[in-house]
Amino acid sequence: MFGVLLGVLFGLLHLYLWKRLVRDTTGPGRTRRVLTIITIALALLVVATLTLPRRIGIAASQWFAWPGYIWFGLVVYLFLTLLVLELVRLVLRRWVRRGPLEATATAPAVALDPPAPVVNQSRRLFLARGAGVVAGAASASLVGVGMANALGPPDLLRVPVRLRKLDPSLAGFRIAVVSDIHLGPLSGRGHTERIVRMINETSPDLVAIVGDLADGTVAELGDLAAPLQDLVSREGSFFVTGNHEYFEEPLAWLRELDRLGVHPLRNENTVIRRGDAAFDLAGVNDLSGRSIDDGPDFDRALSGRDSSRPTVLLAHQPVQVRDAAARGVDLQLSGHTHGGQLYPFHFVVDLQQGALAGLSTVDQTQLYVTRGAGYWGPPIRVGAPPDITVLTLEP
């Protein structure tokens, strides 16, 4: 069903692009036929890129994943740019038509209904081709900048967070937060190694990985995740599932992470101590886990905690903060949004999740959302650079 919906969506997008960039800019003949065939091939490439990797494997799909995902990004921005230019076409609609010829001085005045205006073909073609050039240049520029953002090193953010009930002995406690690494056909082992190196250079007290580690199986991507065993922190590394963990084999990934020294928190909590001071660290499963009876259980995750000390909760999706706030959690750490990844979809993500990135407060619970260190789908981030965040806890 998912593949059918994708096919219909991208079929309609490519039909619109064909009309504006091929049919409107060329005349009947060989050029139009060739460009039509190319458009159909590109549409099939995108659908194959989105649907085939899970069927034929990561290794077999790598050769078409790069061009497929890059064209995916170009399709998005070509469509959006041309949609904006529709307003220009509407304003210039009268300009591309020529009115009836005026009567000459020697011609007899005859009362006739004015003929319908005729399209000026040269003006129509000029406008169509001009719109195509503008859309192509704008889209290529956005995708180029977006790829540089996505494939470059994540921003390293340092954010102070004040917590009620935090013992002064824990002042300055540093939590490195990373999410949405998205190991897959476009990411190599170097992607993970860079993330681990950047985290270790901050000398964190604790590392929190809040979901969406990989888009494939352990057999295919386990080697890419292996550098996580080199994470160094005083209190250890912890993990909660994201929605993408449930696309493949969540239990296998949880076992692999545990083997690498990254401890899953599956609707459970642990106490983080420094001398006599402490706070509770809890984690809940992602909402997608409900599909296999492995969804979030807040009551179980928060059972046994000490109400006299703060509770920090790891939960992949920001929208889960409502349940956290209802149970008196002090701070929730989340990812999932990618900061929107592709502007202007920021607005849709913010509306659906209630938070996009950064620190906010829901009731009396603070929520921090990282934009994530990787990307899903196209290796493009426009207006949403990747990040790794180090939170410094203060009383």
ZAMARGU-4260 file (C-alpha; in steps of 0.2 Angstrom, whole numbers, plus 5000, padded with zeros to 4 digits):
<rodrens>
0) 5000/5000/5000 | 5014/5012/5005 | 5023/5009/4988 | 5006/5012/4978 | 5004/5028/4987
5) 5022/5034/4983 | 5019/5029/4965 | 5004/5039/4964 | 5011/5054/4972 | 5027/5055/4962
10) 5018/5051/4947 | 5007/5066/4949 | 5022/5077/4953 | 5032/5071/4938 | 5016/5074/4927
15) 5016/5092/4933 | 5034/5094/4930 | 5033/5086/4913 | 5019/5099/4908 | 5028/5114/4914
20) 5046/5109/4910 | 5044/5098/4894 | 5027/5101/4886 | 5026/5120/4888 | 5044/5123/4883
25) 5045/5112/4868 | 5036/5109/4852 | 5030/5092/4845 | 5044/5081/4839 | 5060/5072/4844
30) 5065/5083/4858 | 5049/5082/4867 | 5048/5063/4865 | 5066/5061/4872 | 5062/5073/4887
35) 5046/5063/4891 | 5055/5047/4891 | 5068/5054/4903 | 5054/5061/4915 | 5046/5044/4916
40) 5063/5036/4919 | 5066/5048/4933 | 5049/5045/4941 | 5053/5026/4941 | 5070/5030/4949
45) 5063/5039/4964 | 5049/5025/4967 | 5063/5012/4966 | 5074/5021/4978 | 5060/5023/4991
50) 5054/5005/4989 | 5067/4993/4983 | 5081/4994/4996 | 5071/4984/5009 | 5067/4970/4996
55) 5084/4969/4987 | 5096/4974/5001 | 5106/4990/5005 | 5122/4984/4995 | 5112/4981/4979
60) 5103/4997/4980 | 5118/5009/4983 | 5121/5011/4964 | 5104/5020/4961 | 5101/5027/4979
65) 5112/5042/4976 | 5105/5048/4960 | 5087/5043/4966 | 5088/5053/4982 | 5096/5068/4974
70) 5083/5069/4961 | 5070/5067/4975 | 5076/5083/4982 | 5076/5092/4966 | 5058/5086/4962
75) 5053/5094/4979 | 5060/5111/4975 | 5056/5111/4957 | 5038/5108/4961 | 5038/5121/4975
80) 5047/5134/4964 | 5036/5131/4949 | 5021/5133/4961 | 5026/5150/4966 | 5030/5155/4948
85) 5011/5150/4944 | 5007/5167/4952 | 5019/5176/4940 | 5011/5166/4926 | 4994/5172/4932
90) 4999/5190/4933 | 5007/5190/4915 | 4992/5180/4908 | 4986/5195/4898 | 5003/5199/4892
95) 5005/5183/4883 | 4989/5186/4873 | 4987/5199/4859 | 4970/5208/4858 | 4960/5211/4842
100) 4968/5222/4828 | 4963/5240/4829 | 4953/5247/4814 | 4963/5257/4802 | 4958/5275/4797
105) 4954/5269/4780 | 4944/5254/4785 | 4925/5257/4787 | 4918/5256/4805 | 4908/5241/4806
110) 4900/5236/4822 | 4906/5218/4826 | 4909/5208/4842 | 4928/5209/4846 | 4936/5193/4842
115) 4943/5182/4856 | 4961/5186/4860 | 4974/5175/4853 | 4989/5168/4862 | 5005/5175/4857
120) 5015/5159/4855 | 5032/5168/4856 | 5028/5176/4873 | 5020/5160/4880 | 5036/5150/4875
125) 5047/5164/4882 | 5038/5164/4899 | 5038/5145/4900 | 5056/5143/4897 | 5060/5158/4908
130) 5051/5149/4922 | 5060/5133/4919 | 5077/5141/4920 | 5072/5150/4936 | 5065/5135/4944
135) 5080/5124/4938 | 5093/5137/4945 | 5084/5139/4962 | 5081/5121/4964 | 5099/5116/4960
140) 5106/5130/4972 | 5095/5124/4986 | 5099/5106/4984 | 5118/5110/4982 | 5118/5120/4999
145) 5107/5107/5007 | 5119/5093/5002 | 5134/5102/5009 | 5124/5105/5026 | 5118/5086/5027
150) 5135/5078/5022 | 5146/5090/5032 | 5150/5089/5051 | 5135/5092/5063 | 5134/5108/5073
155) 5140/5106/5090 | 5128/5115/5102 | 5130/5118/5120 | 5114/5122/5130 | 5112/5125/5148
160) 5097/5118/5157 | 5091/5122/5174 | 5082/5109/5184 | 5072/5110/5199 | 5077/5098/5213
165) 5095/5096/5205 | 5108/5093/5219 | 5121/5107/5218 | 5134/5092/5217 | 5127/5088/5200
170) 5130/5106/5193 | 5139/5105/5177 | 5133/5087/5173 | 5135/5086/5154 | 5123/5075/5143
175) 5128/5073/5125 | 5112/5071/5115 | 5112/5064/5097 | 5097/5057/5087 | 5092/5052/5069
180) 5109/5045/5064 | 5100/5035/5050 | 5114/5023/5045 | 5109/5017/5027 | 5113/5016/5009
185) 5121/5033/5008 | 5131/5034/5024 | 5147/5025/5027 | 5156/5020/5043 | 5165/5037/5043
190) 5148/5045/5047 | 5147/5036/5063 | 5166/5038/5067 | 5164/5057/5065 | 5149/5058/5077
195) 5158/5047/5090 | 5174/5058/5089 | 5164/5074/5091 | 5155/5067/5106 | 5171/5061/5114
200) 5179/5078/5112 | 5166/5086/5123 | 5170/5074/5138 | 5152/5071/5142 | 5146/5063/5158
205) 5132/5053/5149 | 5128/5050/5131 | 5109/5049/5126 | 5105/5042/5108 | 5086/5045/5106
210) 5081/5034/5092 | 5082/5031/5073 | 5099/5024/5072 | 5098/5014/5056 | 5087/5011/5041
215) 5092/4992/5038 | 5096/4976/5046 | 5111/4972/5058 | 5118/4961/5045 | 5119/4975/5032
220) 5123/4990/5043 | 5131/4982/5059 | 5148/4987/5053 | 5143/5005/5051 | 5136/5006/5069
225) 5152/4997/5076 | 5161/5014/5081 | 5148/5017/5094 | 5158/5005/5105 | 5171/5019/5106
230) 5160/5031/5115 | 5167/5037/5131 | 5158/5045/5145 | 5158/5043/5164 | 5141/5036/5166
235) 5139/5027/5150 | 5128/5028/5134 | 5110/5025/5133 | 5097/5022/5119 | 5079/5022/5116
240) 5070/5016/5100 | 5064/5028/5086 | 5050/5024/5073 | 5063/5018/5061 | 5069/5004/5072
245) 5052/4996/5070 | 5054/4996/5051 | 5066/4981/5051 | 5072/4971/5067 | 5071/4981/5083
250) 5076/4967/5095 | 5091/4963/5084 | 5097/4981/5085 | 5094/4982/5104 | 5105/4967/5106
255) 5118/4974/5095 | 5118/4990/5104 | 5119/4982/5121 | 5134/4972/5114 | 5142/4988/5109
260) 5140/4996/5126 | 5125/5007/5122 | 5112/5002/5135 | 5094/5002/5129 | 5081/5009/5140
265) 5065/4999/5136 | 5051/5007/5146 | 5063/5007/5161 | 5074/5019/5172 | 5090/5019/5180
270) 5098/5030/5194 | 5113/5041/5189 | 5124/5045/5204 | 5138/5057/5209 | 5142/5054/5227
275) 5126/5056/5237 | 5118/5066/5223 | 5107/5058/5210 | 5094/5059/5196 | 5083/5047/5188
280) 5086/5043/5169 | 5071/5035/5161 | 5067/5029/5143 | 5051/5025/5134 | 5049/5015/5118
285) 5043/5024/5102 | 5025/5026/5097 | 5028/5015/5082 | 5032/5000/5094 | 5013/4998/5096
290) 5013/4989/5080 | 5022/4974/5088 | 5015/4976/5106 | 5031/4986/5111 | 5025/5003/5113
295) 5028/5016/5126 | 5023/5012/5144 | 5026/5028/5154 | 5020/5021/5171 | 5032/5007/5169
300) 5046/5017/5163 | 5044/5030/5178 | 5040/5017/5192 | 5051/5017/5207 | 5059/5034/5204
305) 5062/5046/5219 | 5051/5061/5218 | 5063/5071/5228 | 5076/5071/5213 | 5074/5076/5195
310) 5069/5064/5181 | 5076/5065/5164 | 5067/5055/5151 | 5073/5049/5134 | 5058/5048/5121
315) 5061/5049/5102 | 5046/5059/5097 | 5043/5077/5105 | 5024/5074/5105 | 5026/5061/5119
320) 5030/5076/5131 | 5011/5077/5135 | 5012/5060/5144 | 5029/5065/5152 | 5022/5081/5159
325) 5006/5073/5166 | 5018/5062/5176 | 5030/5076/5183 | 5045/5073/5172 | 5057/5087/5173
330) 5066/5086/5156 | 5062/5076/5141 | 5076/5073/5127 | 5069/5070/5109 | 5074/5070/5091
335) 5063/5063/5076 | 5059/5080/5068 | 5076/5083/5059 | 5072/5101/5062 | 5061/5100/5047
340) 5075/5094/5036 | 5068/5102/5020 | 5061/5120/5021 | 5046/5124/5021 | 5041/5107/5028
345) 5047/5114/5045 | 5029/5121/5048 | 5021/5104/5045 | 5032/5095/5057 | 5030/5108/5070
350) 5012/5107/5069 | 5012/5088/5070 | 5024/5087/5084 | 5021/5103/5094 | 5040/5107/5094
355) 5053/5108/5080 | 5070/5110/5088 | 5078/5117/5104 | 5072/5120/5122 | 5054/5123/5126
360) 5042/5120/5141 | 5026/5110/5141 | 5017/5113/5157 | 5031/5112/5170 | 5041/5099/5159
365) 5056/5105/5149 | 5058/5098/5132 | 5074/5098/5122 | 5073/5092/5103 | 5089/5089/5093
370) 5089/5091/5074 | 5098/5075/5073 | 5115/5071/5066 | 5109/5062/5050 | 5096/5063/5037
375) 5082/5052/5030 | 5079/5050/5011 | 5088/5064/5001 | 5105/5069/5008 | 5099/5086/5009
380) 5095/5098/5024 | 5088/5116/5019 | 5086/5127/5034 | 5089/5113/5047 | 5108/5109/5049
385) 5112/5093/5058 | 5118/5094/5076 | 5125/5086/5092 | 5120/5094/5108 | 5128/5095/5125
390) 5116/5099/5138 | 5124/5106/5154 | 5113/5103/5169 | 5112/5117/5183 | 5101/5118/5198
</rodrens>
